[in-house]
């Protein structure tokens, strides 16, 4: 079956760095997406990885290891507005996104 | 401005009534999706459509119906057969790239409460 595993909740301090991990098992693989979702709002796209390695985009970076079925999202210089849920979504062989339950990130001053 | 609109943002219905949620996009995207989100769970796919007049069931299609008569519009009907309809409903759209995974753009969502 298909399965996504990411921590339910994490807490970090403003200005610090946090890493949100995601492990996955899917039927085939066509890349992995990370989305941010503020409470009560729609998810918004953060990153897409299809090859192994690190993709950097400003304060946010995303890493993928296809052989390990593993990805992480790295957030630097945390700001209060980064308090949100972060959704890991690998894409399966049918090009459908399989969504994790999300990691709720709480930023403390 | 290009984007996806869903209306209304909040919807209340009595048990046993059918209700239709609207989703419109002006991004010229071929594919459209309906998801349901419940607390503590990932998004679950209800229906999707990659072309006008064609749509496919997702993982939890029972009790729902859709139509795709226009490229811009993909309304979802929650029927009385859906046993637990109270949820946050999200509509999304994407370009369909040959041999590639596509970023999905989401509407603001409709929170449906069945009393």
Backbone of each chain as ProteinMPNN parsed JSONL, in Angstrom:
{"seq_chain_A": "XXXXXXXXXXXXXXXXXXXXXXXXXXXXXXXXXXXXXXXXXXXXXXXXXXXXXXXXXXXXXXXXXXXXXXXXXXXXXXXXXXXXXXXXXXXXXXXXXXXXXXXXXXXXX", "coords_chain_A": {"N_chain_A": [[0.815, -1.18, 0.0], [0.214, 2.365, -0.059], [1.948, 4.818, 1.743], [2.547, 7.535, 3.924], [4.722, 9.132, 6.142], [5.078, 11.485, 8.598], [6.126, 13.736, 11.212], [3.678, 14.616, 13.674], [3.556, 17.055, 15.036], [5.697, 19.872, 15.61], [7.887, 22.012, 17.439], [9.522, 25.134, 17.395], [11.951, 27.786, 17.731], [11.718, 31.269, 17.1], [13.804, 32.562, 14.568], [15.478, 30.386, 14.55], [16.493, 27.145, 13.149], [14.705, 24.552, 11.503], [13.991, 21.137, 10.803], [11.897, 19.184, 8.905], [10.876, 15.98, 8.61], [10.071, 13.393, 6.217], [8.935, 10.256, 5.383], [8.218, 7.852, 2.876], [6.161, 5.502, 1.088], [5.327, 4.461, -2.0], [3.383, 3.48, -4.894], [5.276, 3.277, -7.453], [7.09, 6.252, -8.469], [7.142, 9.687, -8.943], [8.436, 12.051, -8.242], [8.386, 14.495, -5.519], [6.365, 16.616, -3.6], [6.296, 19.529, -1.516], [4.072, 21.317, 0.501], [2.75, 24.262, 2.043], [0.431, 24.966, 4.607], [-1.615, 27.222, 6.089], [-3.673, 27.522, 8.999], [-7.023, 26.788, 8.341], [-6.857, 27.614, 5.751], [-6.002, 27.321, 2.191], [-3.667, 24.892, 0.859], [-0.368, 25.885, -0.163], [2.096, 25.855, -2.696], [5.436, 24.835, -2.07], [7.851, 23.413, -2.779], [9.399, 21.162, -5.165], [10.815, 18.052, -5.702], [12.546, 15.865, -7.816], [14.813, 14.558, -8.449], [17.576, 13.074, -6.634], [18.949, 14.835, -3.861], [19.608, 18.226, -2.767], [17.437, 20.981, -2.91], [17.46, 24.399, -3.019], [15.693, 27.244, -1.924], [15.582, 30.272, -1.201], [14.782, 30.875, 2.155], [13.899, 28.366, 2.501], [14.576, 24.906, 2.036], [14.657, 21.776, 0.29], [15.086, 18.298, 0.482], [15.825, 15.198, -1.1], [15.924, 11.65, -1.063], [15.701, 9.089, -3.057], [16.255, 6.354, -2.963], [16.056, 5.758, -0.29], [13.488, 6.442, 0.26], [12.821, 8.971, 1.348], [12.484, 12.3, 2.47], [13.197, 15.7, 3.332], [12.203, 18.874, 4.671], [13.712, 21.918, 5.086], [13.763, 24.667, 7.132], [14.972, 27.858, 7.507], [16.08, 30.615, 9.612], [13.697, 31.151, 11.118], [10.438, 32.575, 11.11], [7.624, 34.156, 12.706], [5.43, 33.967, 11.045], [5.816, 31.564, 9.787], [4.569, 29.642, 11.168], [2.545, 26.993, 10.693], [0.994, 24.245, 8.914], [2.874, 21.663, 7.36], [2.922, 19.926, 4.438], [3.697, 16.847, 3.087], [3.961, 15.335, -0.065], [4.267, 12.815, -2.082], [4.399, 11.8, -5.542], [2.686, 9.396, -7.362], [2.885, 6.451, -9.537], [0.798, 6.905, -11.268], [0.732, 9.564, -11.521], [-0.619, 10.802, -9.466], [-1.01, 12.717, -6.512], [-0.028, 11.73, -3.305], [-1.049, 12.338, -0.174], [0.447, 13.29, 2.895], [-0.464, 13.505, 6.405], [0.445, 15.824, 7.396], [2.654, 18.132, 9.104], [2.367, 19.988, 11.923], [3.732, 23.017, 12.585], [4.919, 24.883, 15.205], [5.861, 28.072, 16.095], [7.789, 29.685, 18.457], [8.299, 32.748, 20.235]], "CA_chain_A": [[0.0, 0.0, 0.0], [0.906, 3.641, -0.086], [2.015, 5.338, 3.095], [3.376, 8.714, 4.163], [4.919, 9.292, 7.573], [5.747, 12.717, 9.015], [5.739, 14.014, 12.594], [2.404, 15.319, 13.808], [3.744, 18.431, 15.494], [7.036, 20.269, 16.008], [7.977, 23.358, 17.99], [10.839, 25.74, 17.192], [12.06, 29.17, 18.204], [11.909, 32.298, 16.086], [15.198, 32.769, 14.222], [16.201, 29.112, 14.533], [16.36, 26.277, 11.981], [13.96, 23.334, 11.806], [13.949, 20.161, 9.721], [10.694, 18.358, 8.958], [11.157, 14.761, 7.86], [8.961, 12.664, 5.596], [9.254, 8.997, 4.724], [7.087, 7.485, 2.037], [6.121, 4.288, 0.273], [4.309, 4.672, -3.023], [3.412, 2.626, -6.08], [5.972, 4.124, -8.412], [7.476, 7.554, -7.904], [7.372, 10.73, -9.948], [8.772, 13.287, -7.581], [7.751, 14.75, -4.231], [6.016, 18.017, -3.364], [6.017, 20.073, -0.189], [3.137, 22.421, 0.533], [2.492, 24.915, 3.327], [-0.984, 25.262, 4.793], [-2.008, 27.912, 7.307], [-4.934, 27.018, 9.541], [-8.243, 27.249, 7.694], [-6.59, 28.115, 4.394], [-5.619, 26.324, 1.199], [-2.229, 24.623, 0.733], [0.366, 26.597, -1.204], [3.271, 25.121, -3.143], [6.757, 25.249, -1.606], [8.97, 22.849, -3.521], [9.239, 19.89, -5.868], [12.067, 17.342, -5.952], [12.38, 14.635, -8.569], [16.119, 13.901, -8.388], [18.197, 13.083, -5.316], [19.759, 15.994, -3.542], [19.041, 19.373, -2.069], [16.966, 22.123, -3.699], [17.374, 25.541, -2.114], [14.848, 28.33, -2.425], [15.504, 31.269, -0.132], [14.915, 30.334, 3.508], [13.418, 26.986, 2.504], [15.302, 23.936, 1.209], [14.056, 20.453, 0.363], [16.042, 17.234, 0.155], [15.208, 13.929, -1.485], [16.681, 10.428, -1.309], [14.737, 8.133, -3.619], [16.563, 4.984, -2.533], [15.619, 5.613, 1.097], [12.1, 6.863, 0.416], [12.969, 9.964, 2.41], [12.627, 13.7, 2.109], [13.009, 16.65, 4.421], [12.056, 20.304, 4.401], [14.534, 22.668, 6.034], [13.362, 26.059, 7.212], [15.978, 28.646, 8.222], [15.69, 31.96, 10.074], [12.259, 31.027, 11.307], [9.635, 33.747, 11.436], [6.334, 33.774, 13.308], [4.501, 33.625, 9.968], [6.065, 30.197, 9.335], [3.68, 28.751, 11.919], [1.621, 26.437, 9.703], [1.221, 22.82, 8.675], [3.69, 21.396, 6.183], [2.394, 18.689, 3.861], [4.578, 16.088, 2.19], [3.084, 14.68, -1.041], [4.908, 12.171, -3.231], [3.571, 11.59, -6.728], [2.841, 7.976, -7.669], [3.082, 6.087, -10.947], [-0.318, 7.465, -12.035], [0.863, 11.022, -11.387], [-1.498, 11.305, -8.423], [-0.313, 13.08, -5.281], [-0.435, 11.009, -2.099], [-0.823, 13.377, 0.827], [0.62, 13.008, 4.302], [-1.372, 14.233, 7.3], [1.017, 17.142, 7.66], [3.342, 18.433, 10.353], [2.029, 21.321, 12.437], [4.921, 23.673, 13.122], [4.615, 25.994, 16.114], [7.025, 28.924, 16.292], [7.694, 30.464, 19.7], [9.203, 33.906, 20.211]], "C_chain_A": [[0.859, 1.244, 0.0], [0.829, 4.27, 1.3], [2.968, 6.527, 3.17], [3.507, 8.891, 5.664], [5.686, 10.581, 7.832], [5.283, 13.036, 10.426], [4.468, 14.849, 12.646], [2.605, 16.789, 14.148], [5.207, 18.668, 15.873], [6.982, 21.703, 16.53], [9.395, 23.874, 17.785], [10.777, 27.203, 17.62], [12.297, 30.111, 17.031], [13.403, 32.516, 15.851], [16.013, 31.497, 14.093], [15.993, 28.388, 13.202], [15.562, 25.038, 12.405], [13.942, 22.434, 10.57], [12.743, 19.267, 9.913], [10.915, 17.164, 8.034], [9.89, 14.114, 7.311], [9.505, 11.373, 4.993], [8.01, 8.514, 3.991], [7.285, 6.125, 1.384], [5.003, 4.492, -0.725], [4.451, 3.641, -4.129], [3.999, 3.449, -7.214], [6.273, 5.479, -7.794], [7.776, 8.523, -9.041], [7.6, 12.078, -9.265], [7.97, 13.49, -6.298], [7.556, 16.252, -4.052], [5.959, 18.301, -1.874], [5.1, 21.283, -0.349], [3.067, 22.976, 1.955], [0.999, 25.201, 3.436], [-1.198, 25.957, 6.145], [-3.403, 27.462, 7.699], [-6.132, 27.636, 8.821], [-8.061, 27.743, 6.271], [-6.198, 26.977, 3.461], [-4.114, 26.072, 1.251], [-1.615, 25.469, -0.375], [1.685, 25.878, -1.455], [4.548, 25.708, -2.56], [7.868, 24.734, -2.502], [8.581, 21.547, -4.189], [10.624, 19.301, -6.117], [11.767, 16.085, -6.761], [13.693, 13.846, -8.61], [16.667, 13.981, -6.975], [18.976, 14.377, -5.108], [18.94, 17.101, -2.927], [18.654, 20.465, -3.064], [16.787, 23.288, -2.738], [16.569, 26.656, -2.753], [14.665, 29.328, -1.281], [15.708, 30.639, 1.236], [14.532, 28.858, 3.575], [14.281, 26.125, 1.576], [14.579, 22.604, 1.342], [15.042, 19.446, -0.188], [15.283, 15.97, -0.18], [16.261, 12.834, -1.607], [15.692, 9.371, -1.783], [14.999, 6.719, -3.122], [16.093, 4.723, -1.105], [14.14, 5.961, 1.284], [11.97, 7.961, 1.457], [13.132, 11.355, 1.826], [12.603, 14.532, 3.384], [12.874, 18.057, 3.883], [12.811, 21.04, 5.495], [14.126, 24.131, 5.988], [14.378, 26.812, 8.068], [15.399, 29.98, 8.655], [14.181, 32.031, 10.296], [11.61, 32.345, 11.711], [8.291, 33.269, 11.966], [5.352, 33.338, 12.218], [4.715, 32.226, 9.408], [5.25, 29.176, 10.134], [2.565, 28.287, 10.99], [1.794, 24.926, 9.718], [1.983, 22.656, 7.378], [3.362, 19.996, 5.681], [3.389, 18.099, 2.874], [3.675, 15.309, 1.234], [3.896, 14.089, -2.188], [3.902, 11.906, -4.338], [3.779, 10.154, -7.197], [2.936, 7.714, -9.175], [1.96, 6.596, -11.847], [-0.337, 8.99, -11.998], [-0.164, 11.609, -10.429], [-0.67, 11.636, -7.187], [-0.908, 12.29, -4.116], [-0.046, 11.898, -0.93], [-0.6, 12.809, 2.225], [-0.343, 13.85, 5.124], [-0.839, 15.619, 7.663], [1.686, 17.234, 9.018], [2.977, 19.849, 10.758], [3.259, 21.902, 13.103], [4.502, 24.877, 13.949], [5.904, 26.767, 16.349], [6.816, 29.743, 17.566], [8.683, 31.614, 19.659], [10.428, 33.693, 21.09]], "O_chain_A": [[2.086, 1.17, 0.053], [-0.219, 4.256, 1.946], [4.041, 6.528, 2.568], [2.514, 8.809, 6.387], [6.805, 10.755, 7.348], [4.177, 12.66, 10.813], [4.218, 15.682, 11.775], [1.915, 17.66, 13.618], [5.873, 17.773, 16.394], [6.14, 22.499, 16.114], [10.361, 23.136, 17.98], [9.705, 27.769, 17.837], [13.003, 29.768, 16.083], [14.177, 32.641, 16.8], [17.13, 31.529, 13.576], [15.406, 28.929, 12.264], [15.721, 24.538, 13.519], [13.886, 22.915, 9.438], [12.581, 18.658, 10.97], [11.114, 17.323, 6.829], [8.799, 14.264, 7.861], [10.432, 11.403, 4.184], [6.886, 8.744, 4.437], [8.407, 5.667, 1.163], [3.849, 4.675, -0.337], [5.498, 3.012, -4.283], [3.294, 4.225, -7.858], [5.767, 5.809, -6.721], [8.543, 8.23, -9.959], [7.035, 13.099, -9.657], [7.013, 12.767, -6.022], [8.456, 17.049, -4.316], [5.619, 17.431, -1.072], [5.313, 22.144, -1.201], [3.293, 22.262, 2.932], [0.374, 25.631, 2.466], [-0.99, 25.362, 7.202], [-4.209, 27.073, 6.854], [-6.239, 28.857, 8.709], [-9.006, 28.236, 5.655], [-6.078, 25.826, 3.878], [-3.36, 26.959, 1.65], [-2.253, 25.737, -1.394], [2.307, 25.358, -0.529], [4.731, 26.925, -2.551], [8.727, 25.5, -2.939], [7.585, 20.914, -3.839], [11.499, 19.965, -6.673], [10.849, 15.333, -6.436], [13.69, 12.627, -8.784], [16.273, 14.854, -6.201], [19.572, 14.93, -6.032], [17.76, 16.944, -2.613], [19.435, 20.827, -3.944], [16.05, 23.182, -1.758], [16.725, 26.975, -3.932], [13.718, 29.235, -0.5], [16.699, 29.942, 1.456], [14.799, 28.181, 4.568], [14.665, 26.551, 0.487], [13.963, 22.324, 2.37], [15.735, 19.692, -1.175], [14.224, 15.7, 0.386], [17.337, 13.042, -2.168], [14.933, 8.824, -0.983], [14.057, 5.964, -2.883], [15.768, 3.588, -0.755], [13.604, 5.783, 2.378], [11.116, 7.894, 2.341], [13.823, 11.556, 0.827], [12.048, 14.108, 4.398], [13.357, 18.386, 2.8], [12.58, 20.815, 6.683], [14.142, 24.757, 4.928], [14.616, 26.447, 9.22], [14.372, 30.425, 8.144], [13.491, 32.875, 9.724], [12.137, 33.111, 12.519], [7.87, 32.14, 11.715], [4.536, 32.443, 12.439], [3.889, 31.742, 8.634], [5.246, 27.989, 9.811], [1.74, 29.088, 10.551], [2.634, 24.393, 10.443], [1.777, 23.4, 6.419], [3.505, 19.011, 6.405], [3.854, 18.769, 1.952], [2.714, 14.682, 1.679], [4.184, 14.783, -3.164], [2.701, 11.803, -4.091], [4.915, 9.732, -7.409], [3.051, 8.643, -9.974], [2.145, 6.709, -13.058], [-1.316, 9.619, -12.4], [-0.541, 12.774, -10.557], [0.268, 10.911, -6.854], [-2.126, 12.197, -3.964], [1.133, 12.181, -0.716], [-1.357, 11.954, 2.685], [-0.96, 14.786, 4.615], [-1.571, 16.47, 8.168], [1.337, 16.515, 9.955], [3.245, 20.8, 10.024], [3.77, 21.344, 14.074], [3.819, 25.776, 13.459], [6.916, 26.194, 16.753], [5.794, 30.409, 17.728], [9.779, 31.479, 19.113], [11.285, 34.572, 21.179]]}, "seq_chain_B": "XXXXXXXXXXXXXXXXXXXXXXXXXXXXXXXXXXXXXXXXXXXXXXXXXXXXXXXXXXXXXXXXXXXXXXXXXXXXXXXXXXXXXXXXXXXXXXXXXXXXXXXXXXXXXXXXXXX", "coords_chain_B": {"N_chain_B": [[-6.728, 38.83, -12.376], [-5.331, 35.573, -12.272], [-6.693, 32.512, -11.043], [-8.203, 30.252, -8.628], [-11.507, 29.893, -7.663], [-13.732, 29.233, -5.007], [-16.961, 28.726, -3.819], [-19.677, 28.684, -1.456], [-17.636, 30.077, 1.272], [-18.27, 29.111, 3.772], [-20.694, 26.671, 4.568], [-23.847, 25.524, 5.467], [-25.929, 22.772, 6.009], [-28.889, 20.773, 6.215], [-29.179, 17.456, 7.447], [-29.581, 14.866, 5.03], [-30.052, 16.426, 2.837], [-29.055, 17.233, -0.485], [-26.11, 18.945, -1.606], [-24.388, 21.382, -3.518], [-21.102, 22.236, -4.31], [-19.214, 24.876, -5.561], [-16.6, 25.308, -8.018], [-14.361, 27.214, -9.742], [-12.0, 27.993, -12.279], [-9.601, 30.17, -13.778], [-7.205, 29.686, -14.962], [-6.633, 28.322, -17.181], [-6.158, 25.619, -16.949], [-5.966, 22.113, -17.56], [-6.533, 19.947, -15.864], [-8.538, 19.164, -13.022], [-9.374, 18.902, -9.54], [-10.969, 17.408, -6.7], [-10.726, 17.482, -3.225], [-11.002, 16.18, 0.079], [-10.611, 17.263, 3.408], [-9.961, 16.279, 6.619], [-9.657, 16.784, 10.173], [-6.384, 16.053, 11.324], [-5.816, 14.319, 9.29], [-4.512, 13.466, 6.043], [-4.967, 15.1, 2.832], [-7.665, 13.792, 0.986], [-8.473, 12.271, -2.041], [-11.321, 12.895, -3.957], [-12.676, 13.121, -6.495], [-11.369, 13.478, -9.831], [-10.532, 15.269, -12.838], [-9.306, 15.262, -16.082], [-9.892, 16.276, -18.481], [-12.39, 17.975, -20.366], [-15.734, 16.823, -19.978], [-15.019, 14.371, -18.982], [-14.223, 12.372, -16.176], [-12.729, 10.971, -13.211], [-13.037, 8.576, -10.565], [-11.795, 9.115, -7.299], [-10.158, 8.16, -4.258], [-12.214, 8.197, -2.384], [-14.905, 8.321, -3.457], [-17.549, 7.605, -3.015], [-20.858, 8.612, -2.448], [-20.587, 11.102, -3.488], [-20.784, 13.304, -6.356], [-19.802, 14.555, -9.591], [-19.378, 16.962, -12.274], [-18.125, 17.916, -15.508], [-18.523, 20.046, -17.538], [-17.541, 22.312, -18.649], [-14.291, 23.663, -19.265], [-13.454, 25.412, -17.316], [-14.89, 24.896, -15.014], [-15.833, 22.842, -12.253], [-17.955, 21.464, -10.557], [-18.915, 20.046, -7.379], [-21.11, 17.704, -6.025], [-22.452, 16.93, -2.96], [-24.025, 14.243, -1.834], [-26.983, 12.902, -0.203], [-26.287, 10.375, 0.383], [-23.739, 10.31, 1.341], [-22.107, 9.483, 4.182], [-20.792, 10.884, 6.206], [-20.547, 13.899, 5.866], [-19.575, 16.338, 6.815], [-16.898, 18.459, 6.582], [-13.8, 19.927, 5.384], [-13.594, 21.134, 2.191], [-11.597, 21.042, -0.642], [-10.729, 22.402, -3.734], [-8.711, 21.92, -6.6], [-6.404, 22.696, -9.273], [-4.449, 21.875, -12.208], [-1.88, 22.141, -14.72], [-1.595, 19.78, -17.374], [1.123, 17.99, -17.847], [3.023, 16.23, -20.228], [4.298, 13.217, -19.205], [5.163, 14.211, -16.756], [5.103, 15.39, -13.327], [2.681, 17.497, -11.879], [2.376, 20.723, -10.463], [-0.123, 21.51, -8.146], [-2.674, 23.882, -7.877], [-4.547, 25.516, -5.447], [-7.942, 26.251, -4.508], [-9.655, 28.477, -2.131], [-11.163, 26.871, -0.459], [-14.096, 25.22, 0.92], [-15.969, 25.104, 3.797], [-17.97, 22.714, 4.931], [-20.771, 22.101, 6.874], [-22.88, 19.757, 8.179], [-25.945, 19.574, 9.657]], "CA_chain_B": [[-5.829, 37.898, -11.712], [-5.693, 34.189, -12.467], [-6.785, 31.764, -9.812], [-9.319, 29.324, -8.446], [-12.482, 30.379, -6.689], [-14.707, 28.307, -4.468], [-17.978, 29.407, -3.026], [-19.295, 29.7, -0.481], [-16.557, 29.678, 2.163], [-18.923, 28.302, 4.809], [-21.989, 26.184, 4.104], [-24.552, 24.705, 6.445], [-27.055, 22.051, 5.412], [-29.533, 19.782, 7.078], [-28.945, 16.068, 7.056], [-30.532, 14.367, 4.035], [-30.123, 17.318, 1.679], [-27.909, 17.319, -1.376], [-25.552, 20.291, -1.693], [-23.379, 21.5, -4.578], [-20.009, 23.167, -4.056], [-18.719, 25.339, -6.862], [-15.175, 25.518, -8.217], [-14.101, 27.832, -11.043], [-10.616, 28.418, -12.448], [-9.304, 30.885, -15.016], [-5.781, 29.453, -15.207], [-6.566, 27.52, -18.404], [-5.636, 24.309, -16.605], [-6.782, 20.997, -18.038], [-6.921, 19.025, -14.798], [-9.147, 19.707, -11.806], [-9.442, 17.883, -8.491], [-11.658, 17.68, -5.446], [-10.195, 16.798, -2.051], [-11.638, 16.381, 1.373], [-9.623, 17.309, 4.481], [-10.487, 16.13, 7.979], [-8.593, 17.041, 11.17], [-5.431, 14.983, 11.585], [-5.655, 13.422, 8.144], [-4.067, 14.071, 4.798], [-6.002, 15.333, 1.826], [-8.106, 12.577, 0.314], [-8.987, 12.602, -3.364], [-12.704, 12.472, -4.169], [-12.794, 12.969, -7.945], [-10.524, 14.34, -10.629], [-10.873, 15.34, -14.258], [-8.162, 15.745, -16.86], [-10.37, 16.844, -19.734], [-13.823, 18.255, -20.337], [-16.652, 15.698, -20.168], [-14.441, 13.121, -18.481], [-13.729, 12.472, -14.802], [-12.402, 9.674, -12.616], [-13.205, 8.473, -9.115], [-10.628, 9.046, -6.441], [-10.182, 7.13, -3.214], [-13.4, 8.256, -1.52], [-15.941, 8.909, -4.312], [-18.91, 7.199, -2.644], [-21.678, 9.665, -1.862], [-20.284, 12.356, -4.18], [-20.851, 13.289, -7.816], [-19.205, 15.736, -10.22], [-19.557, 17.132, -13.715], [-17.091, 18.773, -16.098], [-19.102, 20.473, -18.815], [-16.68, 23.383, -19.157], [-12.916, 23.544, -18.778], [-13.248, 26.282, -16.165], [-15.783, 24.62, -13.899], [-15.84, 21.44, -11.8], [-18.767, 21.442, -9.326], [-19.022, 18.806, -6.604], [-22.351, 17.536, -5.274], [-22.396, 16.037, -1.81], [-25.39, 13.696, -1.785], [-27.438, 12.404, 1.097], [-25.689, 9.052, 0.594], [-22.433, 10.478, 2.002], [-22.455, 9.235, 5.579], [-20.16, 11.836, 7.124], [-20.161, 14.944, 4.915], [-18.986, 17.531, 7.428], [-15.461, 18.466, 6.308], [-13.251, 21.041, 4.6], [-13.466, 20.661, 0.818], [-10.639, 21.817, -1.41], [-10.667, 22.191, -5.175], [-7.392, 22.259, -7.122], [-6.239, 22.513, -10.712], [-3.061, 21.812, -12.664], [-1.588, 21.865, -16.131], [-1.245, 18.375, -17.575], [2.365, 17.891, -18.605], [3.307, 14.868, -20.665], [5.407, 12.574, -18.518], [5.664, 14.972, -15.618], [4.19, 15.652, -12.214], [2.231, 18.871, -12.01], [2.004, 21.471, -9.266], [-1.549, 21.779, -8.037], [-3.056, 25.17, -7.306], [-5.758, 25.27, -4.676], [-8.887, 27.287, -4.145], [-9.652, 28.782, -0.697], [-11.866, 25.842, 0.292], [-15.445, 25.389, 1.465], [-16.171, 24.311, 5.009], [-19.357, 22.239, 4.943], [-21.258, 21.525, 8.125], [-24.212, 19.164, 8.054], [-26.541, 19.587, 10.992]], "C_chain_B": [[-6.298, 36.464, -11.943], [-5.768, 33.469, -11.15], [-7.964, 30.825, -9.806], [-10.242, 29.902, -7.384], [-13.402, 29.24, -6.282], [-15.722, 29.116, -3.684], [-19.049, 28.414, -2.61], [-18.138, 29.231, 0.388], [-17.078, 28.79, 3.29], [-20.313, 27.913, 4.311], [-22.589, 25.272, 5.165], [-25.738, 24.055, 5.755], [-27.64, 21.094, 6.427], [-29.222, 18.392, 6.539], [-30.017, 15.624, 6.056], [-30.667, 15.237, 2.802], [-28.874, 17.177, 0.834], [-27.406, 18.761, -1.381], [-24.449, 20.295, -2.746], [-22.381, 22.588, -4.236], [-19.422, 23.585, -5.404], [-17.206, 25.486, -6.848], [-14.974, 26.031, -9.637], [-12.633, 28.236, -11.112], [-10.448, 29.14, -13.785], [-7.822, 30.794, -15.341], [-5.555, 28.692, -16.51], [-5.938, 26.145, -18.148], [-6.583, 23.223, -17.11], [-7.348, 20.159, -16.907], [-7.524, 19.768, -13.613], [-9.407, 18.564, -10.842], [-10.352, 18.365, -7.365], [-11.062, 16.81, -4.359], [-11.087, 17.095, -0.857], [-10.533, 16.356, 2.424], [-10.34, 17.25, 5.815], [-9.342, 16.337, 8.968], [-7.697, 15.822, 11.364], [-5.22, 14.015, 10.443], [-5.127, 14.188, 6.946], [-5.245, 14.343, 3.879], [-6.366, 14.011, 1.157], [-8.838, 12.949, -0.968], [-10.389, 12.03, -3.549], [-12.92, 12.144, -5.655], [-11.736, 13.836, -8.608], [-10.925, 14.25, -12.091], [-9.669, 15.909, -15.0], [-8.588, 16.387, -18.175], [-11.875, 17.065, -19.602], [-14.611, 16.995, -20.675], [-16.064, 14.35, -19.78], [-13.963, 13.333, -17.058], [-13.565, 11.064, -14.245], [-12.647, 9.712, -11.11], [-11.845, 8.463, -8.443], [-10.818, 7.968, -5.394], [-11.489, 7.082, -2.427], [-14.596, 8.854, -2.265], [-17.365, 8.606, -3.847], [-19.649, 8.334, -1.946], [-21.438, 11.033, -2.476], [-20.529, 12.19, -5.674], [-20.28, 14.591, -8.352], [-19.666, 15.819, -11.672], [-18.431, 18.026, -14.209], [-17.558, 19.142, -17.507], [-18.29, 21.584, -19.459], [-15.295, 23.214, -18.554], [-12.733, 24.296, -17.468], [-13.941, 25.805, -14.895], [-15.831, 23.129, -13.553], [-16.641, 21.369, -10.49], [-18.855, 20.055, -8.704], [-20.358, 18.791, -5.876], [-22.138, 16.513, -4.171], [-23.815, 15.514, -1.624], [-25.729, 13.216, -0.383], [-26.862, 11.019, 1.39], [-24.321, 9.125, 1.276], [-22.683, 10.461, 3.504], [-21.902, 10.279, 6.548], [-19.65, 13.044, 6.329], [-19.497, 16.174, 5.523], [-17.471, 17.473, 7.282], [-15.094, 19.763, 5.601], [-12.974, 20.501, 3.203], [-12.588, 21.61, 0.02], [-10.687, 21.412, -2.876], [-9.281, 22.618, -5.648], [-7.387, 22.08, -8.63], [-4.765, 22.451, -11.047], [-3.02, 21.696, -14.176], [-1.342, 20.365, -16.229], [-0.024, 18.326, -18.473], [2.59, 16.441, -19.021], [4.51, 14.328, -19.911], [5.961, 13.344, -17.34], [4.624, 15.113, -14.535], [3.902, 17.144, -12.185], [1.905, 19.492, -10.667], [0.503, 21.73, -9.29], [-1.768, 23.104, -7.328], [-4.42, 24.997, -6.663], [-6.639, 26.508, -4.569], [-8.898, 27.468, -2.638], [-10.399, 27.766, 0.159], [-13.269, 26.24, 0.703], [-15.571, 24.494, 2.682], [-17.656, 23.976, 5.097], [-19.678, 21.635, 6.306], [-22.671, 21.02, 7.908], [-24.786, 18.973, 9.452], [-27.555, 18.462, 11.159]], "O_chain_B": [[-7.486, 36.161, -11.832], [-5.004, 33.765, -10.232], [-8.635, 30.622, -10.818], [-9.789, 30.347, -6.33], [-13.795, 28.405, -7.097], [-15.378, 30.065, -2.979], [-19.305, 27.43, -3.304], [-17.699, 28.089, 0.252], [-16.414, 27.841, 3.708], [-21.018, 28.723, 3.708], [-21.929, 24.374, 5.686], [-26.465, 24.707, 5.006], [-26.973, 20.666, 7.368], [-29.029, 18.193, 5.34], [-31.195, 15.951, 6.203], [-31.314, 14.848, 1.83], [-27.77, 17.021, 1.358], [-28.186, 19.693, -1.184], [-23.676, 19.344, -2.858], [-22.755, 23.715, -3.914], [-19.169, 22.749, -6.271], [-16.604, 25.753, -5.808], [-15.36, 25.38, -10.608], [-12.078, 28.754, -10.142], [-11.064, 28.776, -14.787], [-7.25, 31.714, -15.927], [-4.412, 28.444, -16.896], [-5.273, 25.582, -19.018], [-7.804, 23.372, -17.096], [-8.493, 19.71, -16.967], [-7.078, 20.857, -13.249], [-9.629, 17.422, -11.245], [-10.484, 19.564, -7.115], [-10.906, 15.598, -4.513], [-11.803, 18.095, -0.798], [-9.622, 15.532, 2.349], [-11.215, 18.066, 6.103], [-8.183, 16.091, 8.635], [-8.18, 14.704, 11.543], [-4.53, 13.006, 10.594], [-5.28, 15.406, 6.852], [-6.363, 13.882, 4.112], [-5.495, 13.215, 0.808], [-9.704, 13.824, -0.978], [-10.621, 10.842, -3.329], [-13.298, 11.027, -6.009], [-11.262, 14.81, -8.023], [-11.567, 13.292, -12.523], [-9.09, 16.915, -14.589], [-7.772, 16.964, -18.893], [-12.541, 16.403, -18.806], [-14.217, 16.207, -21.535], [-16.559, 13.306, -20.205], [-13.36, 14.363, -16.756], [-14.168, 10.105, -14.728], [-12.484, 10.75, -10.467], [-10.882, 7.886, -8.946], [-11.539, 6.993, -5.605], [-11.835, 6.043, -1.864], [-15.231, 9.785, -1.77], [-18.298, 9.296, -4.256], [-19.151, 8.934, -0.993], [-22.022, 12.022, -2.033], [-20.489, 11.077, -6.198], [-20.273, 15.607, -7.658], [-20.257, 14.886, -12.216], [-17.851, 18.796, -13.443], [-17.062, 18.627, -18.51], [-18.345, 21.776, -20.674], [-15.151, 22.681, -17.454], [-11.956, 23.879, -16.61], [-13.608, 26.268, -13.804], [-15.864, 22.272, -14.436], [-16.049, 21.228, -9.42], [-18.867, 19.038, -9.397], [-20.703, 19.751, -5.188], [-21.705, 15.387, -4.415], [-24.715, 16.283, -1.288], [-24.871, 13.139, 0.497], [-26.941, 10.543, 2.523], [-23.805, 8.108, 1.737], [-23.386, 11.322, 4.034], [-22.494, 10.524, 7.599], [-18.442, 13.191, 6.142], [-18.91, 16.974, 4.794], [-16.829, 16.555, 7.791], [-15.953, 20.58, 5.269], [-12.222, 19.541, 3.036], [-12.805, 22.822, 0.008], [-10.686, 20.227, -3.209], [-8.735, 23.594, -5.134], [-8.248, 21.405, -9.194], [-3.924, 22.912, -10.275], [-3.961, 21.232, -14.821], [-0.92, 19.746, -15.252], [-0.099, 18.579, -19.675], [2.363, 15.527, -18.228], [5.6, 14.898, -19.963], [7.116, 13.148, -16.962], [3.425, 14.976, -14.777], [4.789, 17.958, -12.439], [1.244, 18.877, -9.83], [-0.063, 22.115, -10.312], [-1.134, 23.404, -6.316], [-5.331, 24.411, -7.249], [-6.161, 27.642, -4.545], [-8.238, 26.714, -1.923], [-10.282, 27.794, 1.384], [-13.595, 27.421, 0.819], [-15.318, 23.291, 2.618], [-18.491, 24.856, 5.311], [-18.956, 20.778, 6.814], [-23.554, 21.774, 7.5], [-24.199, 18.308, 10.305], [-28.155, 18.324, 12.226]]}, "name": "protein", "num_of_chains": 2, "seq": "XXXXXXXXXXXXXXXXXXXXXXXXXXXXXXXXXXXXXXXXXXXXXXXXXXXXXXXXXXXXXXXXXXXXXXXXXXXXXXXXXXXXXXXXXXXXXXXXXXXXXXXXXXXXXXXXXXXXXXXXXXXXXXXXXXXXXXXXXXXXXXXXXXXXXXXXXXXXXXXXXXXXXXXXXXXXXXXXXXXXXXXXXXXXXXXXXXXXXXXXXXXXXXXXXXXXXXXXXXXXXXXX"}
